[in-house]
Amino acid sequence: MGIQEKIREIDEEMHRTQKNKATEFHLGVLKAKMAKLRHELITPSGTKSSGQTFDVKKSGDATVAIIGLPSVGKSTLLVRLTNAKSEVAAYDFTTLKCIPGMMEYKNARIQILDLPGIIEGAKDGKGRGREVIAVARGADLILIMLDAAAPKQIGVIERELYGFGIRMNTSRPDIVIKKKEYGGITINSTVKRTNISDREIMAILNEYKIHNADIIFRTNATVDELIDVLEGNRNYVPTLVVVNKIDTIPSSMKSRFPPAYILISAESGLGIEQIREAIYRGLRLIRIYTRRRGEKADLEEPLMMRIGSTVAEVCGHLHRDLKKNFRYALITGKSVKHAKQRVGLSHIVCEGDIIYIVKK
């Protein structure tokens, strides 16, 4: 029996089983088995590549993957956002390969990838779905594109991405698992747990052959979140949802979309600037300016970093040996109390900071 058949069987059994105190142990085991099978789909072993992969070289300051069902307007959006040339036609599956383009916005160079449309069952190998979603796993931000006339597409896309290990707009659950040689399982929590019982935890750990470990919950996690931590191969990716062809539906229907959705018309250009800004903010980019000895800061070409970046990470972007030869840095800007404040490698920089690095 193949992996997909096994997954289908487990899924059917889970739907047949009503959750209660008597079945929670069994359901925990089933979910763990399902996750392990999906792990095999995500990272198959012992198989030869067919040669049909979207091997895209990353470039720029960040990468954004456009995901959607066929014929929602991804290629038209790519052309609007970048200078790339992607074939555009009013029929399904126009894009059969990954088309990269570069969007320049607020000094940032952001790579945009137009991926072939995915279909329901992509996570299980239908079409070229697994190849498409594999590229999305490596992106810094995912842009889900919907057709205004088919808002339920979002459910299909979210299920496909979730099934392939992508967790949208969330962070890794704060669960710490420390394996040990003996002593059994010890479960501790710093918060009240209401979503997962000790029995479920024990069942899942047993399925992963973990019999001796200390586990600490610092969040009110679910069964699925515990499994995500145990799997260790989940990608936590910021995600935007864009609704295209908004000019083709009555105005009264626009209110059915959540406020967070960006309503656009890629054909006419409506909402394109809003997407640019949303992408920039979603990537959490900041501009850092460098200064050389005896010179003014270069305010024309900033270094693009992420919110929360440290001086050590700035050094890594400037030169691979700079961190090794680092002595201290002088910073002027929002991250310090006074101009030219002396800081170390662990200092967190802010938007607009001017940095001068002193080497040994």
C-alpha positions in Angstrom: 0.0 0.0 0.0 1.4 3.4 -1.0 1.8 6.4 1.3 -1.2 8.3 -0.2 -3.5 5.2 0.4 -2.3 5.0 4.0 -2.9 8.7 4.5 -6.4 8.3 3.1 -7.2 5.3 5.4 -6.0 7.2 8.5 -8.0 10.3 7.4 -11.2 8.2 7.0 -10.7 6.6 10.4 -10.2 10.0 12.1 -13.4 11.2 10.6 -15.3 8.2 11.9 -13.9 8.5 15.4 -15.8 10.9 17.7 -13.4 12.8 20.0 -14.0 12.2 23.7 -12.0 11.2 26.8 -12.1 7.5 25.7 -10.8 8.2 22.2 -8.3 11.1 22.7 -5.3 8.6 23.0 -6.3 6.8 19.8 -6.8 10.1 17.9 -3.4 11.4 19.1 -1.7 8.2 17.7 -3.6 8.6 14.4 -2.5 12.2 14.0 1.1 11.3 14.7 1.0 8.5 12.1 -0.5 10.9 9.6 2.2 13.4 10.2 5.0 10.8 9.8 3.5 9.7 6.5 3.2 13.3 5.3 6.9 13.8 6.3 7.8 11.0 3.8 5.9 12.9 1.1 7.7 16.2 1.9 11.1 14.6 2.2 11.1 11.3 0.2 14.1 9.1 0.6 15.6 6.7 -1.8 13.9 8.2 -4.9 15.5 9.6 -8.0 14.6 13.0 -9.2 12.6 13.2 -12.4 14.5 16.2 -13.4 11.4 18.3 -13.4 12.0 20.7 -10.6 11.7 24.5 -10.2 15.3 25.2 -9.3 15.2 29.0 -8.8 18.3 30.8 -7.6 17.5 33.3 -4.9 18.5 36.9 -5.4 17.7 40.2 -3.9 16.9 41.0 -0.3 14.0 38.6 0.0 11.9 36.2 -2.0 8.1 36.2 -2.4 6.2 33.2 -3.9 2.8 33.8 -5.6 0.5 30.8 -5.0 -2.9 30.3 -6.5 -5.2 28.1 -8.5 -4.8 28.2 -12.3 -5.9 31.3 -14.2 -6.3 33.6 -11.2 -3.9 36.3 -12.7 -0.6 35.5 -11.1 1.4 36.2 -14.3 -0.4 39.5 -14.8 0.5 40.5 -11.2 4.1 39.6 -11.7 4.3 41.8 -14.8 2.7 44.7 -12.8 5.1 44.3 -9.8 8.3 43.6 -11.7 10.0 43.9 -15.1 9.7 40.2 -15.7 8.1 38.7 -18.8 5.6 36.0 -18.0 3.3 34.6 -20.7 -0.3 35.8 -20.0 -3.4 34.2 -21.5 -7.0 33.7 -20.5 -6.8 29.9 -20.0 -5.6 27.5 -17.3 -2.0 26.4 -16.9 -0.4 29.1 -18.9 2.7 29.2 -16.6 4.3 25.8 -16.7 7.6 26.9 -15.1 8.6 29.2 -12.3 9.1 32.8 -13.6 11.2 35.1 -11.4 11.1 38.9 -11.4 12.6 41.7 -9.3 10.5 44.3 -7.5 12.3 47.4 -6.3 10.6 49.2 -3.5 11.9 51.6 -0.8 15.5 50.6 -1.7 14.7 46.9 -1.4 15.2 44.4 -4.2 12.5 41.8 -3.7 12.4 38.7 -5.9 8.9 37.7 -6.9 8.2 34.1 -8.1 5.3 33.4 -10.4 4.6 29.7 -9.8 2.3 27.4 -11.8 -1.2 27.1 -10.5 -1.8 24.4 -8.0 -4.9 22.1 -7.8 -6.6 20.3 -5.0 -4.5 17.3 -4.1 -1.3 19.1 -4.9 0.3 18.1 -1.5 -0.3 14.5 -2.5 1.4 14.7 -5.8 -1.3 15.8 -8.2 -0.1 17.9 -11.1 3.2 19.5 -10.3 1.8 20.6 -6.9 4.6 19.2 -4.7 7.2 21.0 -6.8 5.3 24.2 -6.6 4.7 24.1 -2.8 8.4 23.1 -2.3 9.4 26.4 -3.8 6.9 28.2 -1.5 8.4 26.5 1.5 11.7 28.3 0.8 10.1 31.8 0.3 10.4 34.6 2.8 6.7 35.5 2.2 3.8 33.7 0.4 1.3 35.7 -1.6 -2.0 33.7 -2.0 -4.0 34.9 -5.0 -7.7 34.3 -5.3 -10.3 35.0 -8.0 -12.9 37.4 -6.7 -15.6 35.2 -8.2 -14.4 32.1 -6.3 -13.5 33.1 -2.7 -13.7 29.5 -1.5 -10.4 28.9 -3.3 -8.7 30.0 -0.1 -9.8 26.8 1.7 -8.2 24.6 -1.0 -4.9 26.5 -1.0 -4.6 26.7 2.8 -5.2 22.9 3.1 -2.6 22.2 0.4 0.0 24.4 2.0 -0.7 23.1 5.5 -0.5 19.5 4.3 3.0 20.2 2.9 4.3 21.6 6.2 3.7 25.3 5.7 2.3 27.2 8.7 1.0 30.6 7.7 1.2 33.8 9.8 2.2 32.0 12.9 5.4 31.1 14.8 6.9 27.9 16.1 5.0 26.7 19.2 7.0 27.3 22.4 7.4 23.7 23.4 10.8 22.4 24.6 11.6 18.7 24.4 14.8 17.5 26.1 15.5 13.9 25.6 17.4 11.9 28.3 18.7 8.4 28.8 16.3 7.3 31.5 13.6 8.5 33.9 10.6 8.3 31.6 8.5 11.2 30.5 8.1 14.4 32.6 5.5 16.9 31.5 5.6 20.5 32.8 3.6 23.6 31.8 4.1 27.3 32.5 0.5 28.0 31.2 -2.8 26.2 31.7 -3.2 23.5 29.1 -6.8 23.1 27.7 -6.1 21.8 24.2 -4.1 18.6 24.9 -4.1 16.1 27.7 -1.3 14.2 29.3 -2.7 11.0 27.7 -2.5 12.5 24.2 1.0 13.8 24.9 2.1 10.3 26.0 0.5 8.7 23.0 2.2 11.0 20.5 5.6 10.7 22.1 5.3 7.0 22.1 4.5 7.0 18.4 7.7 9.0 17.9 9.6 6.4 20.0 10.4 9.0 22.7 10.2 7.2 26.1 12.6 9.3 28.2 12.3 13.1 28.0 11.4 16.3 29.8 8.8 18.3 27.9 7.8 21.9 28.8 4.8 23.7 27.4 5.1 27.5 27.4 2.0 27.9 25.3 -1.5 26.4 25.3 -0.6 24.1 22.4 -2.8 21.7 20.4 -2.1 18.1 19.4 -1.1 19.4 15.9 1.3 21.9 17.3 3.1 19.3 19.4 3.4 17.1 16.3 4.8 20.1 14.3 7.5 20.5 16.9 8.3 16.8 16.9 8.5 16.7 13.1 10.9 19.6 13.1 10.4 20.3 9.4 7.7 23.0 9.4 8.1 26.3 7.7 6.5 29.3 9.4 6.0 31.8 6.7 4.2 35.2 6.7 1.4 35.2 4.2 -0.7 37.8 2.4 -4.0 37.1 0.6 -4.8 39.0 -2.5 -8.2 38.9 -4.3 -7.8 39.6 -8.0 -10.4 40.7 -10.6 -12.3 42.7 -8.0 -13.6 44.9 -10.8 -15.6 42.0 -12.2 -18.0 41.6 -9.2 -20.7 43.9 -7.9 -19.6 46.3 -5.2 -22.0 44.8 -2.7 -20.0 41.5 -2.8 -16.7 43.1 -1.8 -17.8 43.3 1.9 -17.7 39.5 2.1 -13.9 39.5 2.1 -12.0 39.9 5.4 -10.4 43.3 6.0 -6.9 41.8 5.9 -7.4 40.7 2.2 -6.1 43.1 -0.4 -8.6 43.7 -3.2 -7.0 44.4 -6.6 -7.3 44.2 -10.3 -4.0 43.1 -11.8 -5.4 43.9 -15.3 -6.2 47.6 -14.6 -3.5 48.2 -11.9 -6.0 48.8 -9.1 -4.4 48.1 -5.7 -0.9 47.4 -7.0 0.8 50.0 -4.8 -1.1 48.6 -1.8 0.4 45.2 -2.5 3.9 46.6 -2.8 3.6 48.2 0.7 2.0 45.1 2.2 4.9 42.9 0.8 7.5 45.3 2.2 5.8 45.3 5.7 5.2 41.6 5.6 8.8 40.9 5.1 9.6 43.1 8.1 12.4 44.9 6.3 14.4 47.8 7.7 17.1 50.1 6.2 20.5 50.3 7.8 23.1 52.8 6.6 26.8 52.2 6.8 29.6 54.7 7.3 33.3 54.4 6.5 36.1 56.1 8.5 36.3 59.8 7.7 33.3 59.7 5.4 29.6 60.5 5.7 27.0 57.8 5.8 25.9 56.3 2.5 22.2 57.3 2.5 21.7 56.3 -1.1 22.2 52.6 -0.9 21.1 51.2 2.5 21.6 47.7 3.7 18.3 45.9 3.9 17.9 43.8 7.1 15.0 42.3 9.0 13.3 43.7 12.2 15.2 42.2 15.1 18.5 41.9 13.3 21.7 42.2 15.4 25.0 43.9 14.6 26.5 40.4 14.1 24.0 39.8 11.3 24.9 43.2 9.8 28.5 42.1 9.8 27.6 38.9 8.0 25.8 40.8 5.3 28.8 43.1 4.7 31.6 40.6 4.7 32.1 37.0 5.8 35.2 37.8 7.8 34.0 41.0 9.4 32.4 39.4 12.4 35.7 37.5 13.1 37.7 40.8 13.1 35.0 42.8 14.9 36.0 45.1 17.8 33.0 47.3 18.3 30.4 49.4 16.4 29.4 53.0 16.7 25.7 53.6 16.0 23.6 56.7 15.6 19.8 56.2 15.4 16.7 54.9 17.1 18.3 51.8 18.6 20.7 53.8 20.9 20.3 56.6 23.5 22.9 58.9 22.0 24.8 59.5 18.7 27.8 57.3 18.0 27.0 55.0 20.9 29.4 52.1 21.3 27.7 48.7 21.0 28.6 45.0 20.6 27.6 42.2 18.3 24.4 41.3 20.1 23.0 44.8 19.8 19.7 44.9 17.9 19.5 47.6 15.1 16.5 49.7 14.1 15.2 51.3 10.9 17.4 54.2 9.8 20.4 53.4 12.1 23.8 54.5 10.9 26.5 52.1 11.8 30.3 52.4 11.7 32.2 49.2 12.5 35.7 49.2 14.1 37.9 46.2 13.4 40.6 44.8 15.5 
